[in-house]
Amino acid sequence: MSGVQLSELTTVGVGGPAGRYVKATSEAEIIGAVRDADAAGEQVLIIGGGSNLVVGDSGFAGTVIHIASEGFTVNAEDSCGGVAVVVQAGHNWDALVRHAVMHAWSGIEALSGIPGSTGATPVQNVGAYGSDVSQTIAAVRTWDRQRNAVQTFTNSELKFGYRDSLLKQTTLGGSPRYVVLTVEFQLPLGRMSAPVRYAELARVLGVEPGQRAYSNDVRREVLRLRGSKGMVLDAADRDTWSTGSFFTNPVVDAEVAESLPADAPAFPSGQEGKVKLSAAWLIEKAGFGKGYGLDAESVSGGRAALSTKHTLAITNRGDASATDLAAVGRAVKAGVAERFGIELSPEPVLIGVELGSGQGT
């Protein structure tokens, strides 16, 4: 199929036409579509829920493969080992989280409300509120395009890091070497959540950081917190027409963090001598407040702007183009670099969109 607008397949609602569009609803269809495109020498773009993707206004000239496989299988469930659940790559992520909470499968409740498909979660090591999927993923089954064969990775083989994995490291311009087919999670059984690590979430739950709460309470409060920041999809709320966080929290040398004002948030990075900073704080202190870009005289003509609820999201206010979104992103990125000497990196995959300083494709 040709002529499909990629704006219709992404949560931010921008992007030109696909050269060719294939919707794959099963593992066999996914493998077949990828093999056919590779055999024809076509460029390939993989799309799941489209929540982490910004495509340029000229679109994508190659083949767009829409991963739409759904469902999951429980391979084991017992009080000692917990539940082993194998999830199809195209299965809606929040639907899985909701099912897990309802059936007393613990460990992913803090990841409620994140848009997109399950197959995308290990690529970016999706996380929020002190939790990420690397804590519960047991294995990922993929199609290796170089070897033309199925390849299964265990958790340790995936080389998870902050918003990073082997799967992401081997992806170029939205075209992965390893196409995710299924994701297996190992989840403890019980009504209590994983330890609540995020201070704001612990506070609203009335527990100390590191303590547990009822999983359904965690899900409720996470959805409320995300909703207050425009991070739960709502067609009627333009603040949710975004890719979520547009920039990752930068990980810098400890000396760089020490050079910032005393009130600059800093967190352990998991890397020796490195500290993770708050991108939202840097953006705000560089002069970009909530709603930056809404003015008709702004870099985007008011068509794209930072969310009015959260400075990390760049939003489509109704009729924005990818060029408009990029203009806001470019201004914010340059402003933070000028004010603090720190380069922000985009979190979504950028196709045909440039932010400067080597970011984007």
N, C-alpha and C positions, 0 to 999 in steps of 0.2 A: 504494500500500500504506500502511496506517496502523497505528499501534500499535507500531512498531519502537522499541525503547529505545536511546537514543543512548549509553548506557553500554556497549552491545555494539559500538559503532563507534569507541570512543576507547581509547587505551592506558592512560589513568588509570582507566577503568572506572566513571565516574559520568555522570549525565545522564538526564533523564526522556524521555518519548515524543516522537516526531516527529509533527507533525500529518499530514504525508504524506511518504512515503519513495519515492524513485526511484533505482534503480541504473542508471547510464549506463556502458555498456561500450565505446563508440566515440565518436569526435568528433561524428558525426551525432546520436547519442543525447544527448550532453551539450548540444549546441546546442538540440535539440528540447525537452529537459526544461526548460532555462532559458527558452526562448521561451514555452513553454506556461504556466509559472509566472508569468512577467512579464505575459503577456496576461491572466491571470486576476487580476492584482493581488495575488498572494500574496507574503509574505515568503519569501526564499530563503536557505538556509544551505548552503554548499558544504563537503563533507567528502571528504578523500582518505584518508590512512592514519590520521587521527584522533589523531596524536601531538602536536599542538600546539593542543588544544582542550579547554576545560572548559565543559560545558553545565550549567545549573542543574537542580535537581531537578524543576522543573515542565516541563522539556523545551523544545521549540521548536514553536510553534503553526503555523508555515508549512510550506513544502516543503523537505525535506532532499534534496539531490542528491548522491549518492555517486559520486564520480569513480572508475571502475573500468576505464578503458581501459588496455591493456597492450601492450608490445612497443616495438621501436625499429627504425629504418632507418639504415643507413650510407650517407650520400650521397656521401662522398668519402673516400679513404684513400691518402695518398702520403707519402713521406719528408720532403717540404718543408712541405706544409701541414698534415700530421697527419691526424686523422680528424674528419669532421663527422658527428655522430650525432644524429638527431632522435628524441626519446623521447616516448612517449605520457604524458599527465599522470598517469594512474593507475598507471604502472609503479613497482614497488617500488624505492626509491632504493638500498638497499644491494645489491640484486641487480644493478643497473647498475654500481655501484662494483666489485663482485666480478668482473663480466664485463670491465670495463675493465682491471683489474689482470692478469687471466688472459690478456688479448689485447694486452698492452703498450701500452695507451692511458694516457698519463700525465696527472696533474693533479688527480685527485679522490680519490686513495688516502687522504689524511688525513681524508676525510669518511666513512670506513668506519663502519658500525655505527649510523649515524643512522637512526632509524625514520621511517616515513612514505613518501609518494609523491613522485615526481620533480616533479610539477606544483606542489607546495607549496614547493619549494626556492627559486625565484626570488622568491617573495612576501616571505619573511622574510630573503632573502639568507642562507640557512642556512650556518653555518660552525662550525669547531672546529679546535683545534690549529694555529692560524695560517693556516688556509685557509678560503675561502668560495667559493660557487658563482659569484659575480660574476667571478672570475678565469678562468673557463672557459666561461661562457655566451656564445653568439654571438647568439642571437635567441630570442624567446618569441612563440609564436602564440597569440592569445587570441580570445575572443568578447566584443565590446564591447556591453554591454547597453543603453547609451544610444543608440548609433548603429545597433544591430541589424545588426551586420556583423562580419566577421572583421578583426582588427587585429593586425599583427605589429610587435613592438618589437625594435630592435637593442639591444645591450648599453648603449650610451651613453644611449639613450632611456629606459632603465629606472630611471635615477637611483638606482643602488645606494648604500647607506650601511650603517652598522653595524646589522645585523638589520632592514634597511629597504629599501624600493624604491617605485617609483611604484605598483606593484600593491598594496602594503600601504597606501599613503597614500590610495588610492581605494577601500578596503574599509571598510565600516561594519558592525560587529556581525556579522562573518562573512559578510557579503553583498557580494561584490566587484563593481565596475563591469566589470572585465576578468576573465573566467573563463579560466584557462589550459587550452589544448588540447594543445600540444606544447612541448617545450623542446629547442633545438638547442645542443649543446656542440661546441666546437672543442678537441680534445685532441691534444697532441704524441704522436708515436710513440716508444716506447722503454721499456726496463725500469727506467730510473731515475725517481725521483719528481720532483715539483716541489721547489724549495728548501724545506728543512725550517725553518720559521720559529719554531716553538714550542720553548722551551728544554727543557722536560721531555721532549718527544718526541725532540729531538736527542740528549739525554743517553742515553736508553735505546737509541738506535740507534748510539751511539758516533761521532757526527759533530758538527761545529760548527754552530751556527745559521747558516742560509743555504746550507749544503752539501746535496747530494742523497744519497739512499740508494736501495737497490732498493725498488721500489714494493710488492712482496709483503712485504718486511720492514716497511715503513711500515704497511701494512694490518694485519699481525699484531700489531704493537705498539700501534696505535691501538685495535684490538678488545680487547686485554688491558687497556689503560689505562681504556677506557670501561667494560669489565666490572668492573674493580676499584671503579669509582664508581657501579655500578648503572645505567649508561647504555646497556646493551645489553638488549633485551627478553628476558625469561625468565619464563614463566608461573609457575614455581615460586619465584621470588624477588620478594617483595613490594616490595623497594626499586626494582624496575624498573616498577612500576605507577604511572607518573607521566607528565608531559609533558616529561620531561627538565628542563632548567633552567627554574625557574618565574619567575625574575627576570633581566632583562638586566643586564649590567655598566653602571652609570651613567656617563654622560659629563658631566663637570662642568667649571666654570671652573678654571683652573690654581690660582687663589688658594684655592679650596675644597680642592683636593688638598693644598696646602701646609699647610693648617690641621690635617690629620690627623696621627696619630702617624707617626714616621719609618719604621716598619716596614710602613706601609700600601702594598700593591702599587699601582703606577700605570703605565699604558702609553700610548703614543701613540694618539691618537684619530683622526688624520687631519684634524682640524679645528683651525684656528689658535686658540690660546689655550685649548684644551680638552684634558682628560686623561680617559682611561678608567680607572675604578677596578674593583676586584674585589668583586662583589656577595657572593661567598662569604665573603671576609674581613670585610666589613662586618657580615654576618649573624652570624658567629661572635663577633666582638668586641662585638656588641650583646647577647650572652648567649644566643644560640640555637645550641646545639650539635647534632651529629648525633643523630638520633632524637628531637629536640624534638617533643612532642605524644604520645609513646607512652604516657605515664602516663594511666591511666583517669580521673584527675582533671583532665586538661588541657582546653584549649579545645575539643578535638575528641572528648573522651571516649576517646582512644586509637585512634580509628578512622582518623585521618589523622595523618601526622607527617612531619617532615623525614626524608629518607633516613638510614639508619644508616651510609651510606658517603659521603654528599656533601650538604652543607647547602643546595645550590641546588635540590634536587628535593623537591617535596611529594608524598608517596606515599599511596596507598590501601592500608591495612593489611589489608583483607579485605572489609569491609562499609561503607566510608565513603560518605557522600553528598557532593554538591557543597558543601553547607553546611559540612560538616566540613573539606573542603579549604580553603574560603574563610576559615574561622576561623583556621587555621594561617597562611595567607598574610597575613591582616589583622594578626595579632599580630606577625609578623616585620616587615612593612612599617612598622607603627607603632613598633616597637622601634628599628629602624634610624633612623627619622626623629627619634625622641626623643634617641637617643644621639649621632647625627652631624649631624642637620639635613639629611639627604639622602633624597630620595624615590625608592624603588625602583619600577620599572615592570614589570608582568608581561610575560613573553615569550609565553605562549600566548594565543590568542583566548579571551576570556571572554564567554559568552552567558548572560544572566540571572544573573550572579554579580557581586557588588560587593566591592571591597576598600577603598573609601573614597578620598578626595582625588581624585575624578574618574576613578579607574582602574576599568576594567571597564565592562560595559554592563548 
